[in-house]
Amino acid sequence: MIATISGTESAIHNAGEMPRDSRSLASAGRFASRLDGASRPGHFRGVTTVVSKLFHIVEPGKAFFGQKDAAQVAIIKRMARDLDLPLEIVVGPIVREPDGLAMSSRNAYLDAKQRKQALVLSRALKAVEAEIHAGLLDTNRLVSTAKQIFAKESEVRVDYIAVVNPHTLEPVNDVSKGALIVMAAYVGSTRLIDNVVSGAKK
């Protein structure tokens, strides 16, 4: 059986088989306070709890996740490994609009002005990728480049910009061995995320 996970929130809302008064929660371990976990305390604990219950109920042979939620992907992969779950985690690429904006249900909350402002995320990622391709490997300078791009959209509030190991989400000093460039920002009241994996070795 195959399970497709399009978003943790939808899994929570639609999983009628799951008891809502459960007092047993899965732990996200060291991932709990990284990236989205830092700005949304308890988020990754909820992710691991709901997804582990879903895997137990469905018992899929494969589970599909989207690369846009890169931190979630890393956590679910680690959870499946740690719990010896007999399934394959398949990661689908980010799907983008023609102008580069990562597709998301949250984009519907953006008005016309905010929709244009939201493109700063993909512009920042492209600028960082261009510097990496030019030979710049220092993560501090790469983050600085992204911040400069965001500074041109003063109404967009950055949550985080980070360069991390795509498997552990730990910060890296350079991208020579591959890295996940990941960012989150508020456009109005809408929180958007985006990322790119650069030069990752399999």
PyMOL CGO cylinders between C-alpha atoms (Angstrom):
from pymol import cmd
from pymol.cgo import CYLINDER

trace = [
    CYLINDER, 0.00, 0.00, 0.00, 1.10, 3.56, -0.70, 0.3, 1, 1, 1, 1, 1, 1,
    CYLINDER, 1.10, 3.56, -0.70, 0.53, 6.58, 1.54, 0.3, 1, 1, 1, 1, 1, 1,
    CYLINDER, 0.53, 6.58, 1.54, 0.80, 10.09, 0.16, 0.3, 1, 1, 1, 1, 1, 1,
    CYLINDER, 0.80, 10.09, 0.16, 1.42, 12.82, 2.74, 0.3, 1, 1, 1, 1, 1, 1,
    CYLINDER, 1.42, 12.82, 2.74, 0.48, 16.25, 1.38, 0.3, 1, 1, 1, 1, 1, 1,
    CYLINDER, 0.48, 16.25, 1.38, 0.72, 18.08, 4.69, 0.3, 1, 1, 1, 1, 1, 1,
    CYLINDER, 0.72, 18.08, 4.69, 0.87, 17.27, 8.37, 0.3, 1, 1, 1, 1, 1, 1,
    CYLINDER, 0.87, 17.27, 8.37, -2.00, 19.58, 9.20, 0.3, 1, 1, 1, 1, 1, 1,
    CYLINDER, -2.00, 19.58, 9.20, -4.34, 17.81, 6.78, 0.3, 1, 1, 1, 1, 1, 1,
    CYLINDER, -4.34, 17.81, 6.78, -3.28, 14.45, 8.18, 0.3, 1, 1, 1, 1, 1, 1,
    CYLINDER, -3.28, 14.45, 8.18, -4.18, 15.64, 11.67, 0.3, 1, 1, 1, 1, 1, 1,
    CYLINDER, -4.18, 15.64, 11.67, -7.56, 16.99, 10.60, 0.3, 1, 1, 1, 1, 1, 1,
    CYLINDER, -7.56, 16.99, 10.60, -8.58, 14.04, 8.46, 0.3, 1, 1, 1, 1, 1, 1,
    CYLINDER, -8.58, 14.04, 8.46, -7.32, 11.11, 10.53, 0.3, 1, 1, 1, 1, 1, 1,
    CYLINDER, -7.32, 11.11, 10.53, -10.61, 10.20, 12.16, 0.3, 1, 1, 1, 1, 1, 1,
    CYLINDER, -10.61, 10.20, 12.16, -9.22, 6.91, 13.41, 0.3, 1, 1, 1, 1, 1, 1,
    CYLINDER, -9.22, 6.91, 13.41, -6.73, 8.69, 15.65, 0.3, 1, 1, 1, 1, 1, 1,
    CYLINDER, -6.73, 8.69, 15.65, -7.83, 9.41, 19.23, 0.3, 1, 1, 1, 1, 1, 1,
    CYLINDER, -7.83, 9.41, 19.23, -7.76, 13.13, 19.90, 0.3, 1, 1, 1, 1, 1, 1,
    CYLINDER, -7.76, 13.13, 19.90, -7.24, 12.72, 23.64, 0.3, 1, 1, 1, 1, 1, 1,
    CYLINDER, -7.24, 12.72, 23.64, -4.00, 10.75, 23.27, 0.3, 1, 1, 1, 1, 1, 1,
    CYLINDER, -4.00, 10.75, 23.27, -1.44, 11.48, 25.99, 0.3, 1, 1, 1, 1, 1, 1,
    CYLINDER, -1.44, 11.48, 25.99, 1.39, 9.50, 24.39, 0.3, 1, 1, 1, 1, 1, 1,
    CYLINDER, 1.39, 9.50, 24.39, 3.53, 11.55, 22.04, 0.3, 1, 1, 1, 1, 1, 1,
    CYLINDER, 3.53, 11.55, 22.04, 6.47, 10.65, 19.83, 0.3, 1, 1, 1, 1, 1, 1,
    CYLINDER, 6.47, 10.65, 19.83, 9.69, 12.55, 20.27, 0.3, 1, 1, 1, 1, 1, 1,
    CYLINDER, 9.69, 12.55, 20.27, 11.52, 14.43, 17.53, 0.3, 1, 1, 1, 1, 1, 1,
    CYLINDER, 11.52, 14.43, 17.53, 14.74, 14.17, 19.52, 0.3, 1, 1, 1, 1, 1, 1,
    CYLINDER, 14.74, 14.17, 19.52, 17.50, 16.51, 18.45, 0.3, 1, 1, 1, 1, 1, 1,
    CYLINDER, 17.50, 16.51, 18.45, 15.37, 17.78, 15.57, 0.3, 1, 1, 1, 1, 1, 1,
    CYLINDER, 15.37, 17.78, 15.57, 12.81, 19.31, 17.94, 0.3, 1, 1, 1, 1, 1, 1,
    CYLINDER, 12.81, 19.31, 17.94, 14.45, 22.73, 18.18, 0.3, 1, 1, 1, 1, 1, 1,
    CYLINDER, 14.45, 22.73, 18.18, 15.85, 23.08, 14.65, 0.3, 1, 1, 1, 1, 1, 1,
    CYLINDER, 15.85, 23.08, 14.65, 14.43, 25.29, 11.90, 0.3, 1, 1, 1, 1, 1, 1,
    CYLINDER, 14.43, 25.29, 11.90, 10.62, 25.18, 12.15, 0.3, 1, 1, 1, 1, 1, 1,
    CYLINDER, 10.62, 25.18, 12.15, 10.96, 23.55, 15.55, 0.3, 1, 1, 1, 1, 1, 1,
    CYLINDER, 10.96, 23.55, 15.55, 12.60, 26.70, 16.91, 0.3, 1, 1, 1, 1, 1, 1,
    CYLINDER, 12.60, 26.70, 16.91, 9.88, 29.07, 15.71, 0.3, 1, 1, 1, 1, 1, 1,
    CYLINDER, 9.88, 29.07, 15.71, 7.01, 26.62, 16.23, 0.3, 1, 1, 1, 1, 1, 1,
    CYLINDER, 7.01, 26.62, 16.23, 7.70, 24.78, 19.52, 0.3, 1, 1, 1, 1, 1, 1,
    CYLINDER, 7.70, 24.78, 19.52, 6.19, 21.31, 19.59, 0.3, 1, 1, 1, 1, 1, 1,
    CYLINDER, 6.19, 21.31, 19.59, 5.60, 21.25, 15.83, 0.3, 1, 1, 1, 1, 1, 1,
    CYLINDER, 5.60, 21.25, 15.83, 7.95, 18.39, 15.04, 0.3, 1, 1, 1, 1, 1, 1,
    CYLINDER, 7.95, 18.39, 15.04, 6.71, 16.37, 18.01, 0.3, 1, 1, 1, 1, 1, 1,
    CYLINDER, 6.71, 16.37, 18.01, 3.25, 16.65, 16.47, 0.3, 1, 1, 1, 1, 1, 1,
    CYLINDER, 3.25, 16.65, 16.47, 4.62, 15.63, 13.07, 0.3, 1, 1, 1, 1, 1, 1,
    CYLINDER, 4.62, 15.63, 13.07, 6.31, 12.49, 14.36, 0.3, 1, 1, 1, 1, 1, 1,
    CYLINDER, 6.31, 12.49, 14.36, 3.32, 11.54, 16.50, 0.3, 1, 1, 1, 1, 1, 1,
    CYLINDER, 3.32, 11.54, 16.50, 0.73, 11.89, 13.74, 0.3, 1, 1, 1, 1, 1, 1,
    CYLINDER, 0.73, 11.89, 13.74, 2.82, 10.31, 10.99, 0.3, 1, 1, 1, 1, 1, 1,
    CYLINDER, 2.82, 10.31, 10.99, 3.90, 7.37, 13.14, 0.3, 1, 1, 1, 1, 1, 1,
    CYLINDER, 3.90, 7.37, 13.14, 0.23, 6.71, 13.96, 0.3, 1, 1, 1, 1, 1, 1,
    CYLINDER, 0.23, 6.71, 13.96, -0.65, 6.98, 10.28, 0.3, 1, 1, 1, 1, 1, 1,
    CYLINDER, -0.65, 6.98, 10.28, 2.07, 4.50, 9.33, 0.3, 1, 1, 1, 1, 1, 1,
    CYLINDER, 2.07, 4.50, 9.33, 0.81, 2.11, 12.01, 0.3, 1, 1, 1, 1, 1, 1,
    CYLINDER, 0.81, 2.11, 12.01, -2.79, 2.31, 10.74, 0.3, 1, 1, 1, 1, 1, 1,
    CYLINDER, -2.79, 2.31, 10.74, -2.08, 2.18, 7.00, 0.3, 1, 1, 1, 1, 1, 1,
    CYLINDER, -2.08, 2.18, 7.00, 1.08, 0.05, 6.97, 0.3, 1, 1, 1, 1, 1, 1,
    CYLINDER, 1.08, 0.05, 6.97, 2.23, 1.44, 3.62, 0.3, 1, 1, 1, 1, 1, 1,
    CYLINDER, 2.23, 1.44, 3.62, 5.06, 0.03, 1.55, 0.3, 1, 1, 1, 1, 1, 1,
    CYLINDER, 5.06, 0.03, 1.55, 5.90, 3.51, 0.35, 0.3, 1, 1, 1, 1, 1, 1,
    CYLINDER, 5.90, 3.51, 0.35, 5.13, 6.97, 1.71, 0.3, 1, 1, 1, 1, 1, 1,
    CYLINDER, 5.13, 6.97, 1.71, 5.46, 10.07, -0.46, 0.3, 1, 1, 1, 1, 1, 1,
    CYLINDER, 5.46, 10.07, -0.46, 6.49, 13.45, 0.93, 0.3, 1, 1, 1, 1, 1, 1,
    CYLINDER, 6.49, 13.45, 0.93, 7.27, 16.75, -0.76, 0.3, 1, 1, 1, 1, 1, 1,
    CYLINDER, 7.27, 16.75, -0.76, 10.72, 18.32, -0.74, 0.3, 1, 1, 1, 1, 1, 1,
    CYLINDER, 10.72, 18.32, -0.74, 9.23, 21.72, 0.13, 0.3, 1, 1, 1, 1, 1, 1,
    CYLINDER, 9.23, 21.72, 0.13, 8.88, 20.47, 3.72, 0.3, 1, 1, 1, 1, 1, 1,
    CYLINDER, 8.88, 20.47, 3.72, 12.54, 19.48, 3.79, 0.3, 1, 1, 1, 1, 1, 1,
    CYLINDER, 12.54, 19.48, 3.79, 12.88, 19.51, 7.57, 0.3, 1, 1, 1, 1, 1, 1,
    CYLINDER, 12.88, 19.51, 7.57, 9.84, 17.29, 7.91, 0.3, 1, 1, 1, 1, 1, 1,
    CYLINDER, 9.84, 17.29, 7.91, 11.29, 14.91, 5.33, 0.3, 1, 1, 1, 1, 1, 1,
    CYLINDER, 11.29, 14.91, 5.33, 14.54, 14.61, 7.29, 0.3, 1, 1, 1, 1, 1, 1,
    CYLINDER, 14.54, 14.61, 7.29, 12.68, 13.92, 10.52, 0.3, 1, 1, 1, 1, 1, 1,
    CYLINDER, 12.68, 13.92, 10.52, 10.35, 11.31, 9.02, 0.3, 1, 1, 1, 1, 1, 1,
    CYLINDER, 10.35, 11.31, 9.02, 13.25, 9.52, 7.36, 0.3, 1, 1, 1, 1, 1, 1,
    CYLINDER, 13.25, 9.52, 7.36, 15.10, 9.39, 10.66, 0.3, 1, 1, 1, 1, 1, 1,
    CYLINDER, 15.10, 9.39, 10.66, 12.00, 8.22, 12.52, 0.3, 1, 1, 1, 1, 1, 1,
    CYLINDER, 12.00, 8.22, 12.52, 11.43, 5.42, 10.01, 0.3, 1, 1, 1, 1, 1, 1,
    CYLINDER, 11.43, 5.42, 10.01, 15.06, 4.38, 10.36, 0.3, 1, 1, 1, 1, 1, 1,
    CYLINDER, 15.06, 4.38, 10.36, 15.10, 4.53, 14.16, 0.3, 1, 1, 1, 1, 1, 1,
    CYLINDER, 15.10, 4.53, 14.16, 11.87, 2.54, 14.49, 0.3, 1, 1, 1, 1, 1, 1,
    CYLINDER, 11.87, 2.54, 14.49, 12.84, 0.03, 11.79, 0.3, 1, 1, 1, 1, 1, 1,
    CYLINDER, 12.84, 0.03, 11.79, 9.65, 0.74, 9.87, 0.3, 1, 1, 1, 1, 1, 1,
    CYLINDER, 9.65, 0.74, 9.87, 9.39, -1.49, 6.77, 0.3, 1, 1, 1, 1, 1, 1,
    CYLINDER, 9.39, -1.49, 6.77, 8.62, 1.20, 4.24, 0.3, 1, 1, 1, 1, 1, 1,
    CYLINDER, 8.62, 1.20, 4.24, 10.31, 3.43, 1.69, 0.3, 1, 1, 1, 1, 1, 1,
    CYLINDER, 10.31, 3.43, 1.69, 10.17, 7.21, 2.04, 0.3, 1, 1, 1, 1, 1, 1,
    CYLINDER, 10.17, 7.21, 2.04, 9.92, 8.75, -1.43, 0.3, 1, 1, 1, 1, 1, 1,
    CYLINDER, 9.92, 8.75, -1.43, 10.56, 12.47, -1.79, 0.3, 1, 1, 1, 1, 1, 1,
    CYLINDER, 10.56, 12.47, -1.79, 8.94, 14.40, -4.62, 0.3, 1, 1, 1, 1, 1, 1,
    CYLINDER, 8.94, 14.40, -4.62, 10.55, 17.58, -6.00, 0.3, 1, 1, 1, 1, 1, 1,
    CYLINDER, 10.55, 17.58, -6.00, 9.23, 21.05, -5.28, 0.3, 1, 1, 1, 1, 1, 1,
    CYLINDER, 9.23, 21.05, -5.28, 6.65, 22.09, -7.87, 0.3, 1, 1, 1, 1, 1, 1,
    CYLINDER, 6.65, 22.09, -7.87, 6.83, 25.76, -8.79, 0.3, 1, 1, 1, 1, 1, 1,
    CYLINDER, 6.83, 25.76, -8.79, 4.66, 28.32, -10.51, 0.3, 1, 1, 1, 1, 1, 1,
    CYLINDER, 4.66, 28.32, -10.51, 6.03, 29.69, -13.81, 0.3, 1, 1, 1, 1, 1, 1,
    CYLINDER, 6.03, 29.69, -13.81, 7.46, 32.70, -11.93, 0.3, 1, 1, 1, 1, 1, 1,
    CYLINDER, 7.46, 32.70, -11.93, 9.32, 30.48, -9.46, 0.3, 1, 1, 1, 1, 1, 1,
    CYLINDER, 9.32, 30.48, -9.46, 7.05, 30.60, -6.42, 0.3, 1, 1, 1, 1, 1, 1,
    CYLINDER, 7.05, 30.60, -6.42, 6.85, 27.21, -4.73, 0.3, 1, 1, 1, 1, 1, 1,
    CYLINDER, 6.85, 27.21, -4.73, 3.33, 25.85, -4.97, 0.3, 1, 1, 1, 1, 1, 1,
    CYLINDER, 3.33, 25.85, -4.97, 1.51, 25.79, -1.64, 0.3, 1, 1, 1, 1, 1, 1,
    CYLINDER, 1.51, 25.79, -1.64, -2.06, 25.90, -0.41, 0.3, 1, 1, 1, 1, 1, 1,
    CYLINDER, -2.06, 25.90, -0.41, -0.98, 28.91, 1.64, 0.3, 1, 1, 1, 1, 1, 1,
    CYLINDER, -0.98, 28.91, 1.64, -0.42, 30.95, -1.52, 0.3, 1, 1, 1, 1, 1, 1,
    CYLINDER, -0.42, 30.95, -1.52, -4.19, 31.38, -1.70, 0.3, 1, 1, 1, 1, 1, 1,
    CYLINDER, -4.19, 31.38, -1.70, -3.99, 33.67, 1.34, 0.3, 1, 1, 1, 1, 1, 1,
    CYLINDER, -3.99, 33.67, 1.34, -1.79, 36.17, -0.51, 0.3, 1, 1, 1, 1, 1, 1,
    CYLINDER, -1.79, 36.17, -0.51, -3.28, 39.22, -2.18, 0.3, 1, 1, 1, 1, 1, 1,
    CYLINDER, -3.28, 39.22, -2.18, -1.86, 40.49, -5.49, 0.3, 1, 1, 1, 1, 1, 1,
    CYLINDER, -1.86, 40.49, -5.49, 0.79, 42.65, -3.82, 0.3, 1, 1, 1, 1, 1, 1,
    CYLINDER, 0.79, 42.65, -3.82, 1.86, 39.93, -1.40, 0.3, 1, 1, 1, 1, 1, 1,
    CYLINDER, 1.86, 39.93, -1.40, 1.99, 37.40, -4.23, 0.3, 1, 1, 1, 1, 1, 1,
    CYLINDER, 1.99, 37.40, -4.23, 4.72, 39.49, -5.88, 0.3, 1, 1, 1, 1, 1, 1,
    CYLINDER, 4.72, 39.49, -5.88, 6.51, 40.02, -2.58, 0.3, 1, 1, 1, 1, 1, 1,
    CYLINDER, 6.51, 40.02, -2.58, 6.55, 36.26, -1.98, 0.3, 1, 1, 1, 1, 1, 1,
    CYLINDER, 6.55, 36.26, -1.98, 8.85, 35.80, -4.95, 0.3, 1, 1, 1, 1, 1, 1,
    CYLINDER, 8.85, 35.80, -4.95, 11.68, 37.06, -2.75, 0.3, 1, 1, 1, 1, 1, 1,
    CYLINDER, 11.68, 37.06, -2.75, 12.10, 33.53, -1.42, 0.3, 1, 1, 1, 1, 1, 1,
    CYLINDER, 12.10, 33.53, -1.42, 12.85, 31.99, -4.81, 0.3, 1, 1, 1, 1, 1, 1,
    CYLINDER, 12.85, 31.99, -4.81, 15.00, 35.00, -5.77, 0.3, 1, 1, 1, 1, 1, 1,
    CYLINDER, 15.00, 35.00, -5.77, 17.09, 34.58, -2.65, 0.3, 1, 1, 1, 1, 1, 1,
    CYLINDER, 17.09, 34.58, -2.65, 17.55, 30.87, -3.33, 0.3, 1, 1, 1, 1, 1, 1,
    CYLINDER, 17.55, 30.87, -3.33, 18.59, 31.56, -6.92, 0.3, 1, 1, 1, 1, 1, 1,
    CYLINDER, 18.59, 31.56, -6.92, 21.11, 34.16, -5.76, 0.3, 1, 1, 1, 1, 1, 1,
    CYLINDER, 21.11, 34.16, -5.76, 22.61, 31.72, -3.28, 0.3, 1, 1, 1, 1, 1, 1,
    CYLINDER, 22.61, 31.72, -3.28, 22.76, 28.97, -5.91, 0.3, 1, 1, 1, 1, 1, 1,
    CYLINDER, 22.76, 28.97, -5.91, 24.51, 31.32, -8.32, 0.3, 1, 1, 1, 1, 1, 1,
    CYLINDER, 24.51, 31.32, -8.32, 27.19, 32.08, -5.73, 0.3, 1, 1, 1, 1, 1, 1,
    CYLINDER, 27.19, 32.08, -5.73, 27.70, 28.40, -4.99, 0.3, 1, 1, 1, 1, 1, 1,
    CYLINDER, 27.70, 28.40, -4.99, 28.12, 27.68, -8.69, 0.3, 1, 1, 1, 1, 1, 1,
    CYLINDER, 28.12, 27.68, -8.69, 30.65, 30.52, -8.81, 0.3, 1, 1, 1, 1, 1, 1,
    CYLINDER, 30.65, 30.52, -8.81, 32.68, 28.79, -6.11, 0.3, 1, 1, 1, 1, 1, 1,
    CYLINDER, 32.68, 28.79, -6.11, 31.53, 30.51, -2.93, 0.3, 1, 1, 1, 1, 1, 1,
    CYLINDER, 31.53, 30.51, -2.93, 31.25, 27.87, -0.21, 0.3, 1, 1, 1, 1, 1, 1,
    CYLINDER, 31.25, 27.87, -0.21, 31.22, 29.82, 3.05, 0.3, 1, 1, 1, 1, 1, 1,
    CYLINDER, 31.22, 29.82, 3.05, 27.76, 29.56, 4.59, 0.3, 1, 1, 1, 1, 1, 1,
    CYLINDER, 27.76, 29.56, 4.59, 27.93, 32.88, 6.45, 0.3, 1, 1, 1, 1, 1, 1,
    CYLINDER, 27.93, 32.88, 6.45, 28.46, 34.71, 3.19, 0.3, 1, 1, 1, 1, 1, 1,
    CYLINDER, 28.46, 34.71, 3.19, 25.71, 32.71, 1.50, 0.3, 1, 1, 1, 1, 1, 1,
    CYLINDER, 25.71, 32.71, 1.50, 23.25, 33.59, 4.26, 0.3, 1, 1, 1, 1, 1, 1,
    CYLINDER, 23.25, 33.59, 4.26, 24.35, 37.23, 3.98, 0.3, 1, 1, 1, 1, 1, 1,
    CYLINDER, 24.35, 37.23, 3.98, 23.56, 37.16, 0.27, 0.3, 1, 1, 1, 1, 1, 1,
    CYLINDER, 23.56, 37.16, 0.27, 20.07, 35.85, 0.96, 0.3, 1, 1, 1, 1, 1, 1,
    CYLINDER, 20.07, 35.85, 0.96, 19.49, 38.50, 3.63, 0.3, 1, 1, 1, 1, 1, 1,
    CYLINDER, 19.49, 38.50, 3.63, 20.46, 41.22, 1.17, 0.3, 1, 1, 1, 1, 1, 1,
    CYLINDER, 20.46, 41.22, 1.17, 17.82, 39.97, -1.25, 0.3, 1, 1, 1, 1, 1, 1,
    CYLINDER, 17.82, 39.97, -1.25, 15.19, 39.93, 1.50, 0.3, 1, 1, 1, 1, 1, 1,
    CYLINDER, 15.19, 39.93, 1.50, 16.16, 43.45, 2.54, 0.3, 1, 1, 1, 1, 1, 1,
    CYLINDER, 16.16, 43.45, 2.54, 14.76, 44.69, -0.77, 0.3, 1, 1, 1, 1, 1, 1,
    CYLINDER, 14.76, 44.69, -0.77, 11.29, 43.52, 0.35, 0.3, 1, 1, 1, 1, 1, 1,
    CYLINDER, 11.29, 43.52, 0.35, 10.95, 45.44, 3.61, 0.3, 1, 1, 1, 1, 1, 1,
    CYLINDER, 10.95, 45.44, 3.61, 7.40, 44.18, 4.26, 0.3, 1, 1, 1, 1, 1, 1,
    CYLINDER, 7.40, 44.18, 4.26, 8.48, 40.55, 4.24, 0.3, 1, 1, 1, 1, 1, 1,
    CYLINDER, 8.48, 40.55, 4.24, 9.60, 39.33, 7.67, 0.3, 1, 1, 1, 1, 1, 1,
    CYLINDER, 9.60, 39.33, 7.67, 12.27, 36.63, 7.70, 0.3, 1, 1, 1, 1, 1, 1,
    CYLINDER, 12.27, 36.63, 7.70, 11.75, 33.78, 10.15, 0.3, 1, 1, 1, 1, 1, 1,
    CYLINDER, 11.75, 33.78, 10.15, 15.01, 32.01, 9.39, 0.3, 1, 1, 1, 1, 1, 1,
    CYLINDER, 15.01, 32.01, 9.39, 17.62, 31.51, 6.69, 0.3, 1, 1, 1, 1, 1, 1,
    CYLINDER, 17.62, 31.51, 6.69, 19.91, 28.54, 7.22, 0.3, 1, 1, 1, 1, 1, 1,
    CYLINDER, 19.91, 28.54, 7.22, 22.41, 26.28, 5.50, 0.3, 1, 1, 1, 1, 1, 1,
    CYLINDER, 22.41, 26.28, 5.50, 22.28, 22.84, 7.04, 0.3, 1, 1, 1, 1, 1, 1,
    CYLINDER, 22.28, 22.84, 7.04, 23.03, 19.18, 6.53, 0.3, 1, 1, 1, 1, 1, 1,
    CYLINDER, 23.03, 19.18, 6.53, 19.96, 17.84, 4.66, 0.3, 1, 1, 1, 1, 1, 1,
    CYLINDER, 19.96, 17.84, 4.66, 19.87, 14.68, 6.78, 0.3, 1, 1, 1, 1, 1, 1,
    CYLINDER, 19.87, 14.68, 6.78, 20.56, 15.99, 10.29, 0.3, 1, 1, 1, 1, 1, 1,
    CYLINDER, 20.56, 15.99, 10.29, 19.49, 19.65, 9.91, 0.3, 1, 1, 1, 1, 1, 1,
    CYLINDER, 19.49, 19.65, 9.91, 22.67, 20.64, 11.71, 0.3, 1, 1, 1, 1, 1, 1,
    CYLINDER, 22.67, 20.64, 11.71, 24.39, 23.86, 10.51, 0.3, 1, 1, 1, 1, 1, 1,
    CYLINDER, 24.39, 23.86, 10.51, 27.34, 23.40, 8.16, 0.3, 1, 1, 1, 1, 1, 1,
    CYLINDER, 27.34, 23.40, 8.16, 30.29, 25.73, 7.66, 0.3, 1, 1, 1, 1, 1, 1,
    CYLINDER, 30.29, 25.73, 7.66, 30.51, 25.27, 3.91, 0.3, 1, 1, 1, 1, 1, 1,
    CYLINDER, 30.51, 25.27, 3.91, 28.59, 23.56, 1.14, 0.3, 1, 1, 1, 1, 1, 1,
    CYLINDER, 28.59, 23.56, 1.14, 31.45, 21.62, -0.41, 0.3, 1, 1, 1, 1, 1, 1,
    CYLINDER, 31.45, 21.62, -0.41, 29.92, 18.29, 0.66, 0.3, 1, 1, 1, 1, 1, 1,
    CYLINDER, 29.92, 18.29, 0.66, 26.36, 19.31, -0.13, 0.3, 1, 1, 1, 1, 1, 1,
    CYLINDER, 26.36, 19.31, -0.13, 23.86, 21.26, 1.92, 0.3, 1, 1, 1, 1, 1, 1,
    CYLINDER, 23.86, 21.26, 1.92, 20.24, 22.24, 2.28, 0.3, 1, 1, 1, 1, 1, 1,
    CYLINDER, 20.24, 22.24, 2.28, 19.62, 25.96, 1.88, 0.3, 1, 1, 1, 1, 1, 1,
    CYLINDER, 19.62, 25.96, 1.88, 16.33, 26.55, 3.65, 0.3, 1, 1, 1, 1, 1, 1,
    CYLINDER, 16.33, 26.55, 3.65, 14.29, 29.61, 4.58, 0.3, 1, 1, 1, 1, 1, 1,
    CYLINDER, 14.29, 29.61, 4.58, 10.98, 30.69, 6.04, 0.3, 1, 1, 1, 1, 1, 1,
    CYLINDER, 10.98, 30.69, 6.04, 9.37, 34.12, 5.95, 0.3, 1, 1, 1, 1, 1, 1,
    CYLINDER, 9.37, 34.12, 5.95, 6.11, 35.88, 6.68, 0.3, 1, 1, 1, 1, 1, 1,
    CYLINDER, 6.11, 35.88, 6.68, 4.44, 37.66, 3.79, 0.3, 1, 1, 1, 1, 1, 1,
    CYLINDER, 4.44, 37.66, 3.79, 1.72, 39.56, 5.57, 0.3, 1, 1, 1, 1, 1, 1,
    CYLINDER, 1.72, 39.56, 5.57, 0.38, 36.99, 8.03, 0.3, 1, 1, 1, 1, 1, 1,
    CYLINDER, 0.38, 36.99, 8.03, 1.17, 34.05, 5.74, 0.3, 1, 1, 1, 1, 1, 1,
    CYLINDER, 1.17, 34.05, 5.74, 4.21, 31.96, 6.58, 0.3, 1, 1, 1, 1, 1, 1,
    CYLINDER, 4.21, 31.96, 6.58, 5.97, 30.51, 3.54, 0.3, 1, 1, 1, 1, 1, 1,
    CYLINDER, 5.97, 30.51, 3.54, 8.89, 28.10, 3.29, 0.3, 1, 1, 1, 1, 1, 1,
    CYLINDER, 8.89, 28.10, 3.29, 11.23, 27.20, 0.47, 0.3, 1, 1, 1, 1, 1, 1,
    CYLINDER, 11.23, 27.20, 0.47, 14.54, 25.42, 0.00, 0.3, 1, 1, 1, 1, 1, 1,
    CYLINDER, 14.54, 25.42, 0.00, 17.03, 23.95, -2.39, 0.3, 1, 1, 1, 1, 1, 1,
    CYLINDER, 17.03, 23.95, -2.39, 19.54, 21.12, -2.00, 0.3, 1, 1, 1, 1, 1, 1,
    CYLINDER, 19.54, 21.12, -2.00, 22.89, 22.11, -3.45, 0.3, 1, 1, 1, 1, 1, 1,
    CYLINDER, 22.89, 22.11, -3.45, 25.58, 19.65, -4.42, 0.3, 1, 1, 1, 1, 1, 1,
    CYLINDER, 25.58, 19.65, -4.42, 24.37, 16.96, -2.03, 0.3, 1, 1, 1, 1, 1, 1,
    CYLINDER, 24.37, 16.96, -2.03, 26.24, 13.71, -2.27, 0.3, 1, 1, 1, 1, 1, 1,
    CYLINDER, 26.24, 13.71, -2.27, 24.09, 10.58, -2.13, 0.3, 1, 1, 1, 1, 1, 1,
]
cmd.load_cgo(trace, "trace")
